[in-house]
Amino acid sequence: MEHWNSTLGSGFILMGILNDSASPEMICATITVLYMLAVTSNGLLLLAITMDAQLHVPMYLLLGQLSLMDLLFTSVVTPKAFMDFLLSENTISFGGCALQMFLALTLGGAEDLLLVFMAYDRYVAICHPLNYMVLMRPRVCWLMVATSWVLSSLSALGHTLYTMHFPFCMSQISHLLCEIPPLLKLACADTSRYELMVYVTGVTFLLLPLSAIVSSYTLILLTVLHMPSNEGRQKALVTCSSHLTVVGMFYGAATFMYVLPSSLHSPKQDNIISVFYTIVTPALNPLIYSLRNKEVMGALRRVLGKCIL
């Protein structure tokens, strides 16, 4: 088969969920509302954590980073998809596709690692409260944040460069954004070895961190069940249940996309899952954390009150 010209001057066609739907206008309106919700809620959460001194503690430092990642992640994908639908132009340049892939992999990988550190933070706070300010001192917290960003950026750079070096036979990507699995389906060359490497990376970046999170919360649950105070037990369970809800949504979608064999899911299913972890999850995460957290809601009221006055 003759290779499609995949040089920097060529482009791809993104055939996302809006192009593969019976009612694209309704889906577009829903996605727009979810995006505005994600921008507003993550922005307000970041504002509260940054401006309110009472939230300048390790747990909220990590939560602020999660909000920043969600805000950037959804902004890498949603405005492009929205404008493509309005202008009926689904093209993306070769360089634009590579950039979008790099940013999406970086932000997704960083969030993946950050959720592990957030689980460790809760483990130390509940199981070793007397040592919390030592084990989670500011220098350690910022090291966790830097580790999440640096490791995910290096992994994303390697995968982006290797994926985009393949010759492509077709230009139509049946997906919402430029990601590794749908792009490999367009390659003319044999990608089986690289697909194995993507699988190994997926297991390393997803299942190993998920195992660490499950282990942390198993220890937390055992500690919580032995707490003498009902109020302390309830507060710990509320905080941890919020985190576990976010973990379940993120890891479930990412595992479906990068760990399950491609034969077990169709491009249409991949499209739906991509909407879930790039648009739905970033919109829901701050609501899950803030609506059930009196400290966050109180800080938000104080910050907004100062801004209004």
C-alpha positions as CSV (number, residue, x, y, z in Angstrom):
1,M,0.0,0.0,0.0
2,E,1.3,3.4,-0.9
3,H,2.3,5.5,2.2
4,W,0.3,8.6,2.9
5,N,2.5,11.7,3.1
6,S,2.9,12.1,6.9
7,T,5.3,15.0,6.8
8,L,5.0,18.2,8.8
9,G,3.1,19.7,6.0
10,S,0.4,17.0,6.1
11,G,-2.5,16.7,8.5
12,F,-5.0,14.3,10.0
13,I,-8.8,14.3,10.1
14,L,-10.2,13.8,13.6
15,M,-13.5,12.0,13.4
16,G,-14.6,12.3,17.1
17,I,-17.8,11.6,18.8
18,L,-19.6,14.6,17.3
19,N,-19.1,13.2,13.8
20,D,-20.3,9.8,14.8
21,S,-23.6,10.6,16.5
22,A,-27.2,10.8,15.5
23,S,-27.7,14.0,17.5
24,P,-24.4,15.9,17.3
25,E,-26.0,19.3,18.3
26,M,-27.2,17.9,21.6
27,I,-23.9,16.2,22.4
28,C,-22.0,19.4,21.4
29,A,-24.2,21.4,23.8
30,T,-23.6,18.8,26.6
31,I,-19.9,18.9,26.0
32,T,-19.9,22.7,26.1
33,V,-21.7,22.8,29.4
34,L,-19.4,20.2,30.9
35,Y,-16.3,22.1,29.7
36,M,-17.6,25.4,31.2
37,L,-18.3,23.5,34.4
38,A,-14.8,22.1,34.4
39,V,-13.2,25.5,33.8
40,T,-15.3,27.2,36.4
41,S,-15.2,24.6,39.2
42,N,-11.4,23.9,38.8
43,G,-10.7,27.6,38.5
44,L,-12.6,28.4,41.7
45,L,-11.0,25.5,43.5
46,L,-7.5,26.7,42.5
47,L,-8.5,30.2,43.5
48,A,-9.6,29.1,47.0
49,I,-6.5,26.9,47.6
50,T,-4.1,29.7,46.4
51,M,-5.7,32.6,48.2
52,D,-6.9,31.1,51.5
53,A,-4.1,30.5,54.1
54,Q,-6.1,27.8,55.9
55,L,-5.8,25.6,52.8
56,H,-2.0,25.9,52.6
57,V,-1.5,22.4,53.8
58,P,-0.2,19.3,51.9
59,M,-3.5,17.7,51.1
60,Y,-4.8,20.9,49.4
61,L,-1.5,21.6,47.6
62,L,-1.9,18.2,45.9
63,L,-5.6,18.9,45.3
64,G,-4.7,22.2,43.7
65,Q,-2.3,20.4,41.3
66,L,-5.0,17.9,40.4
67,S,-7.3,20.8,39.5
68,L,-4.6,22.4,37.4
69,M,-4.0,19.2,35.5
70,D,-7.8,18.7,35.0
71,L,-8.1,22.2,33.7
72,L,-5.3,21.9,31.3
73,F,-6.2,18.4,30.2
74,T,-9.8,19.3,29.2
75,S,-8.5,22.5,27.5
76,V,-6.2,20.5,25.3
77,V,-9.1,18.6,23.8
78,T,-12.5,20.3,24.2
79,P,-12.1,23.7,22.5
80,K,-10.5,22.1,19.4
81,A,-13.4,19.6,19.2
82,F,-16.0,22.4,19.7
83,M,-14.5,24.7,17.0
84,D,-14.1,21.8,14.6
85,F,-17.8,21.0,14.9
86,L,-18.9,24.7,14.5
87,L,-16.6,25.3,11.5
88,S,-17.1,21.8,10.0
89,E,-13.3,21.5,9.8
90,N,-11.9,18.4,11.5
91,T,-8.4,18.7,10.3
92,I,-5.3,18.9,12.6
93,S,-1.8,19.4,11.3
94,F,0.9,16.7,11.8
95,G,2.7,19.0,14.3
96,G,-0.6,19.9,16.0
97,C,-1.4,16.2,16.4
98,A,2.0,15.5,17.9
99,L,1.6,18.4,20.3
100,Q,-1.9,17.4,21.4
101,M,-0.7,13.8,22.0
102,F,2.3,15.0,24.1
103,L,0.2,17.3,26.2
104,A,-2.6,14.7,26.7
105,L,0.0,12.0,27.7
106,T,1.8,14.4,30.0
107,L,-1.3,15.6,31.8
108,G,-2.8,12.1,32.0
109,G,0.4,10.6,33.3
110,A,1.0,13.4,35.8
111,E,-2.6,12.9,37.2
112,D,-2.0,9.2,37.4
113,L,1.1,9.6,39.6
114,L,-0.4,12.5,41.6
115,L,-3.3,10.3,42.7
116,V,-0.8,7.9,44.2
117,F,0.8,10.7,46.2
118,M,-2.6,11.9,47.3
119,A,-3.3,8.4,48.6
120,Y,0.0,8.4,50.4
121,D,-0.9,11.7,51.9
122,R,-4.2,10.3,53.3
123,Y,-2.4,7.2,54.6
124,V,0.2,9.3,56.5
125,A,-2.5,11.7,57.8
126,I,-4.8,8.9,59.1
127,C,-2.3,6.1,60.0
128,H,0.6,8.2,61.2
129,P,-0.9,11.6,62.3
130,L,1.9,12.4,64.7
131,N,4.5,12.2,62.0
132,Y,2.4,13.9,59.3
133,M,4.1,17.3,59.3
134,V,7.5,15.6,59.0
135,L,6.7,13.1,56.4
136,M,4.6,15.6,54.4
137,R,6.7,18.7,54.9
138,P,6.5,21.3,52.0
139,R,9.8,20.1,50.4
140,V,8.4,16.6,50.2
141,C,5.1,17.8,48.7
142,W,6.8,19.8,46.0
143,L,9.1,16.9,45.2
144,M,6.0,14.8,44.7
145,V,4.5,17.4,42.4
146,A,7.8,17.7,40.4
147,T,8.1,13.9,40.1
148,S,4.6,13.7,38.7
149,W,5.3,16.4,36.0
150,V,8.8,15.3,35.1
151,L,8.3,11.5,34.8
152,S,5.0,12.0,32.8
153,S,6.7,14.5,30.5
154,L,9.6,12.2,29.7
155,S,7.3,9.3,29.1
156,A,5.0,11.4,26.9
157,L,7.9,12.7,24.9
158,G,9.3,9.3,24.2
159,H,5.9,7.9,23.2
160,T,5.0,10.9,21.0
161,L,8.3,10.8,19.1
162,Y,8.1,7.1,18.5
163,T,4.4,7.0,17.5
164,M,4.8,9.9,15.1
165,H,7.8,8.4,13.3
166,F,5.7,5.7,11.7
167,P,4.6,6.1,8.1
168,F,0.8,6.4,7.9
169,C,-1.4,4.9,5.2
170,M,-4.5,6.9,6.1
171,S,-5.2,10.3,7.6
172,Q,-8.6,9.8,9.2
173,I,-8.4,9.2,13.0
174,S,-11.6,7.7,14.4
175,H,-11.1,9.4,17.8
176,L,-11.8,12.6,19.7
177,L,-8.1,13.4,20.0
178,C,-4.6,12.3,18.8
179,E,-3.8,9.3,21.0
180,I,-1.5,6.3,20.5
181,P,-4.0,3.4,19.9
182,P,-6.1,5.1,17.1
183,L,-2.9,6.4,15.4
184,L,-1.2,3.0,15.4
185,K,-4.2,1.7,13.5
186,L,-3.3,4.1,10.6
187,A,0.3,3.0,10.4
188,C,1.6,1.1,7.4
189,A,4.5,-0.5,9.3
190,D,4.4,-3.4,11.7
191,T,3.6,-1.9,15.1
192,S,3.2,-5.1,17.1
193,R,6.4,-4.6,19.2
194,Y,5.6,-1.0,19.9
195,E,2.0,-2.0,20.9
196,L,3.6,-4.4,23.4
197,M,5.7,-1.6,24.8
198,V,2.6,0.7,25.1
199,Y,0.9,-2.2,27.0
200,V,3.9,-2.6,29.3
201,T,4.0,1.2,29.9
202,G,0.2,1.2,30.6
203,V,0.6,-1.6,33.2
204,T,3.5,0.3,34.8
205,F,1.8,3.7,34.8
206,L,-1.7,2.4,35.7
207,L,-1.8,-0.9,37.4
208,L,1.2,-0.5,39.6
209,P,0.1,2.9,41.0
210,L,-3.4,1.5,41.3
211,S,-2.1,-1.4,43.4
212,A,-0.3,1.2,45.6
213,I,-3.5,3.2,46.1
214,V,-5.5,0.0,46.9
215,S,-2.8,-1.0,49.5
216,S,-2.9,2.5,51.0
217,Y,-6.6,2.5,51.4
218,T,-6.7,-1.0,52.8
219,L,-4.4,0.2,55.6
220,I,-6.4,3.3,56.0
221,L,-9.7,1.3,56.3
222,L,-8.2,-0.9,59.0
223,T,-7.0,2.1,60.9
224,V,-10.4,3.9,60.6
225,L,-12.3,0.9,61.8
226,H,-10.4,1.0,65.1
227,M,-10.9,4.8,65.7
228,P,-12.7,5.5,69.0
229,S,-14.3,8.7,67.7
230,N,-17.4,8.4,65.5
231,E,-16.8,12.0,64.2
232,G,-13.2,11.3,63.3
233,R,-14.1,8.0,61.6
234,Q,-16.8,9.8,59.6
235,K,-14.5,12.6,58.5
236,A,-11.8,10.2,57.4
237,L,-14.3,8.1,55.4
238,V,-15.8,11.1,53.7
239,T,-12.3,12.4,52.6
240,C,-11.2,9.0,51.4
241,S,-14.4,8.2,49.6
242,S,-14.1,11.4,47.6
243,H,-10.5,10.4,46.6
244,L,-11.5,6.8,45.8
245,T,-14.4,8.0,43.5
246,V,-11.9,10.1,41.5
247,V,-9.4,7.2,41.4
248,G,-12.1,4.9,40.1
249,M,-13.2,7.2,37.3
250,F,-9.7,8.0,36.1
251,Y,-8.1,4.6,36.3
252,G,-11.2,2.8,35.0
253,A,-11.2,4.9,31.8
254,A,-7.4,4.8,31.3
255,T,-7.2,1.1,31.9
256,F,-9.9,0.5,29.3
257,M,-8.0,2.5,26.8
258,Y,-4.4,1.5,27.4
259,V,-4.4,-1.9,29.1
260,L,-7.3,-3.9,27.7
261,P,-6.5,-5.5,24.3
262,S,-7.8,-3.5,21.4
263,S,-9.8,-6.5,20.2
264,L,-12.1,-6.1,23.3
265,H,-13.2,-2.6,22.5
266,S,-14.4,-0.8,19.3
267,P,-13.4,2.7,18.1
268,K,-16.9,3.9,19.0
269,Q,-16.4,2.7,22.6
270,D,-13.0,4.4,22.6
271,N,-14.6,7.6,21.6
272,I,-17.1,7.5,24.5
273,I,-14.3,6.6,27.0
274,S,-12.1,9.5,25.7
275,V,-15.0,12.0,26.3
276,F,-15.3,10.5,29.8
277,Y,-11.7,11.1,30.9
278,T,-11.0,14.3,29.0
279,I,-14.3,16.2,29.6
280,V,-16.6,14.4,32.2
281,T,-14.0,13.6,34.8
282,P,-12.3,17.0,34.9
283,A,-15.8,18.5,35.4
284,L,-16.8,16.2,38.2
285,N,-13.5,16.0,40.2
286,P,-13.7,19.4,41.8
287,L,-17.4,18.9,42.6
288,I,-16.6,15.6,44.3
289,Y,-13.9,17.1,46.4
290,S,-15.5,20.5,47.2
291,L,-19.2,19.8,47.7
292,R,-18.4,17.2,50.5
293,N,-15.6,19.3,52.1
294,K,-16.6,22.0,54.6
295,E,-13.1,23.4,54.6
296,V,-13.0,24.0,50.9
297,M,-16.5,25.5,50.8
298,G,-15.7,27.8,53.7
299,A,-12.5,28.9,52.0
300,L,-14.4,29.5,48.8
301,R,-17.0,31.7,50.5
302,R,-14.2,33.7,52.2
303,V,-12.3,34.3,49.0
304,L,-15.4,35.2,47.0
305,G,-16.6,37.5,49.8
306,K,-13.3,39.4,49.7
307,C,-13.4,39.6,45.9
308,I,-17.0,40.9,45.9
309,L,-16.2,43.5,48.6
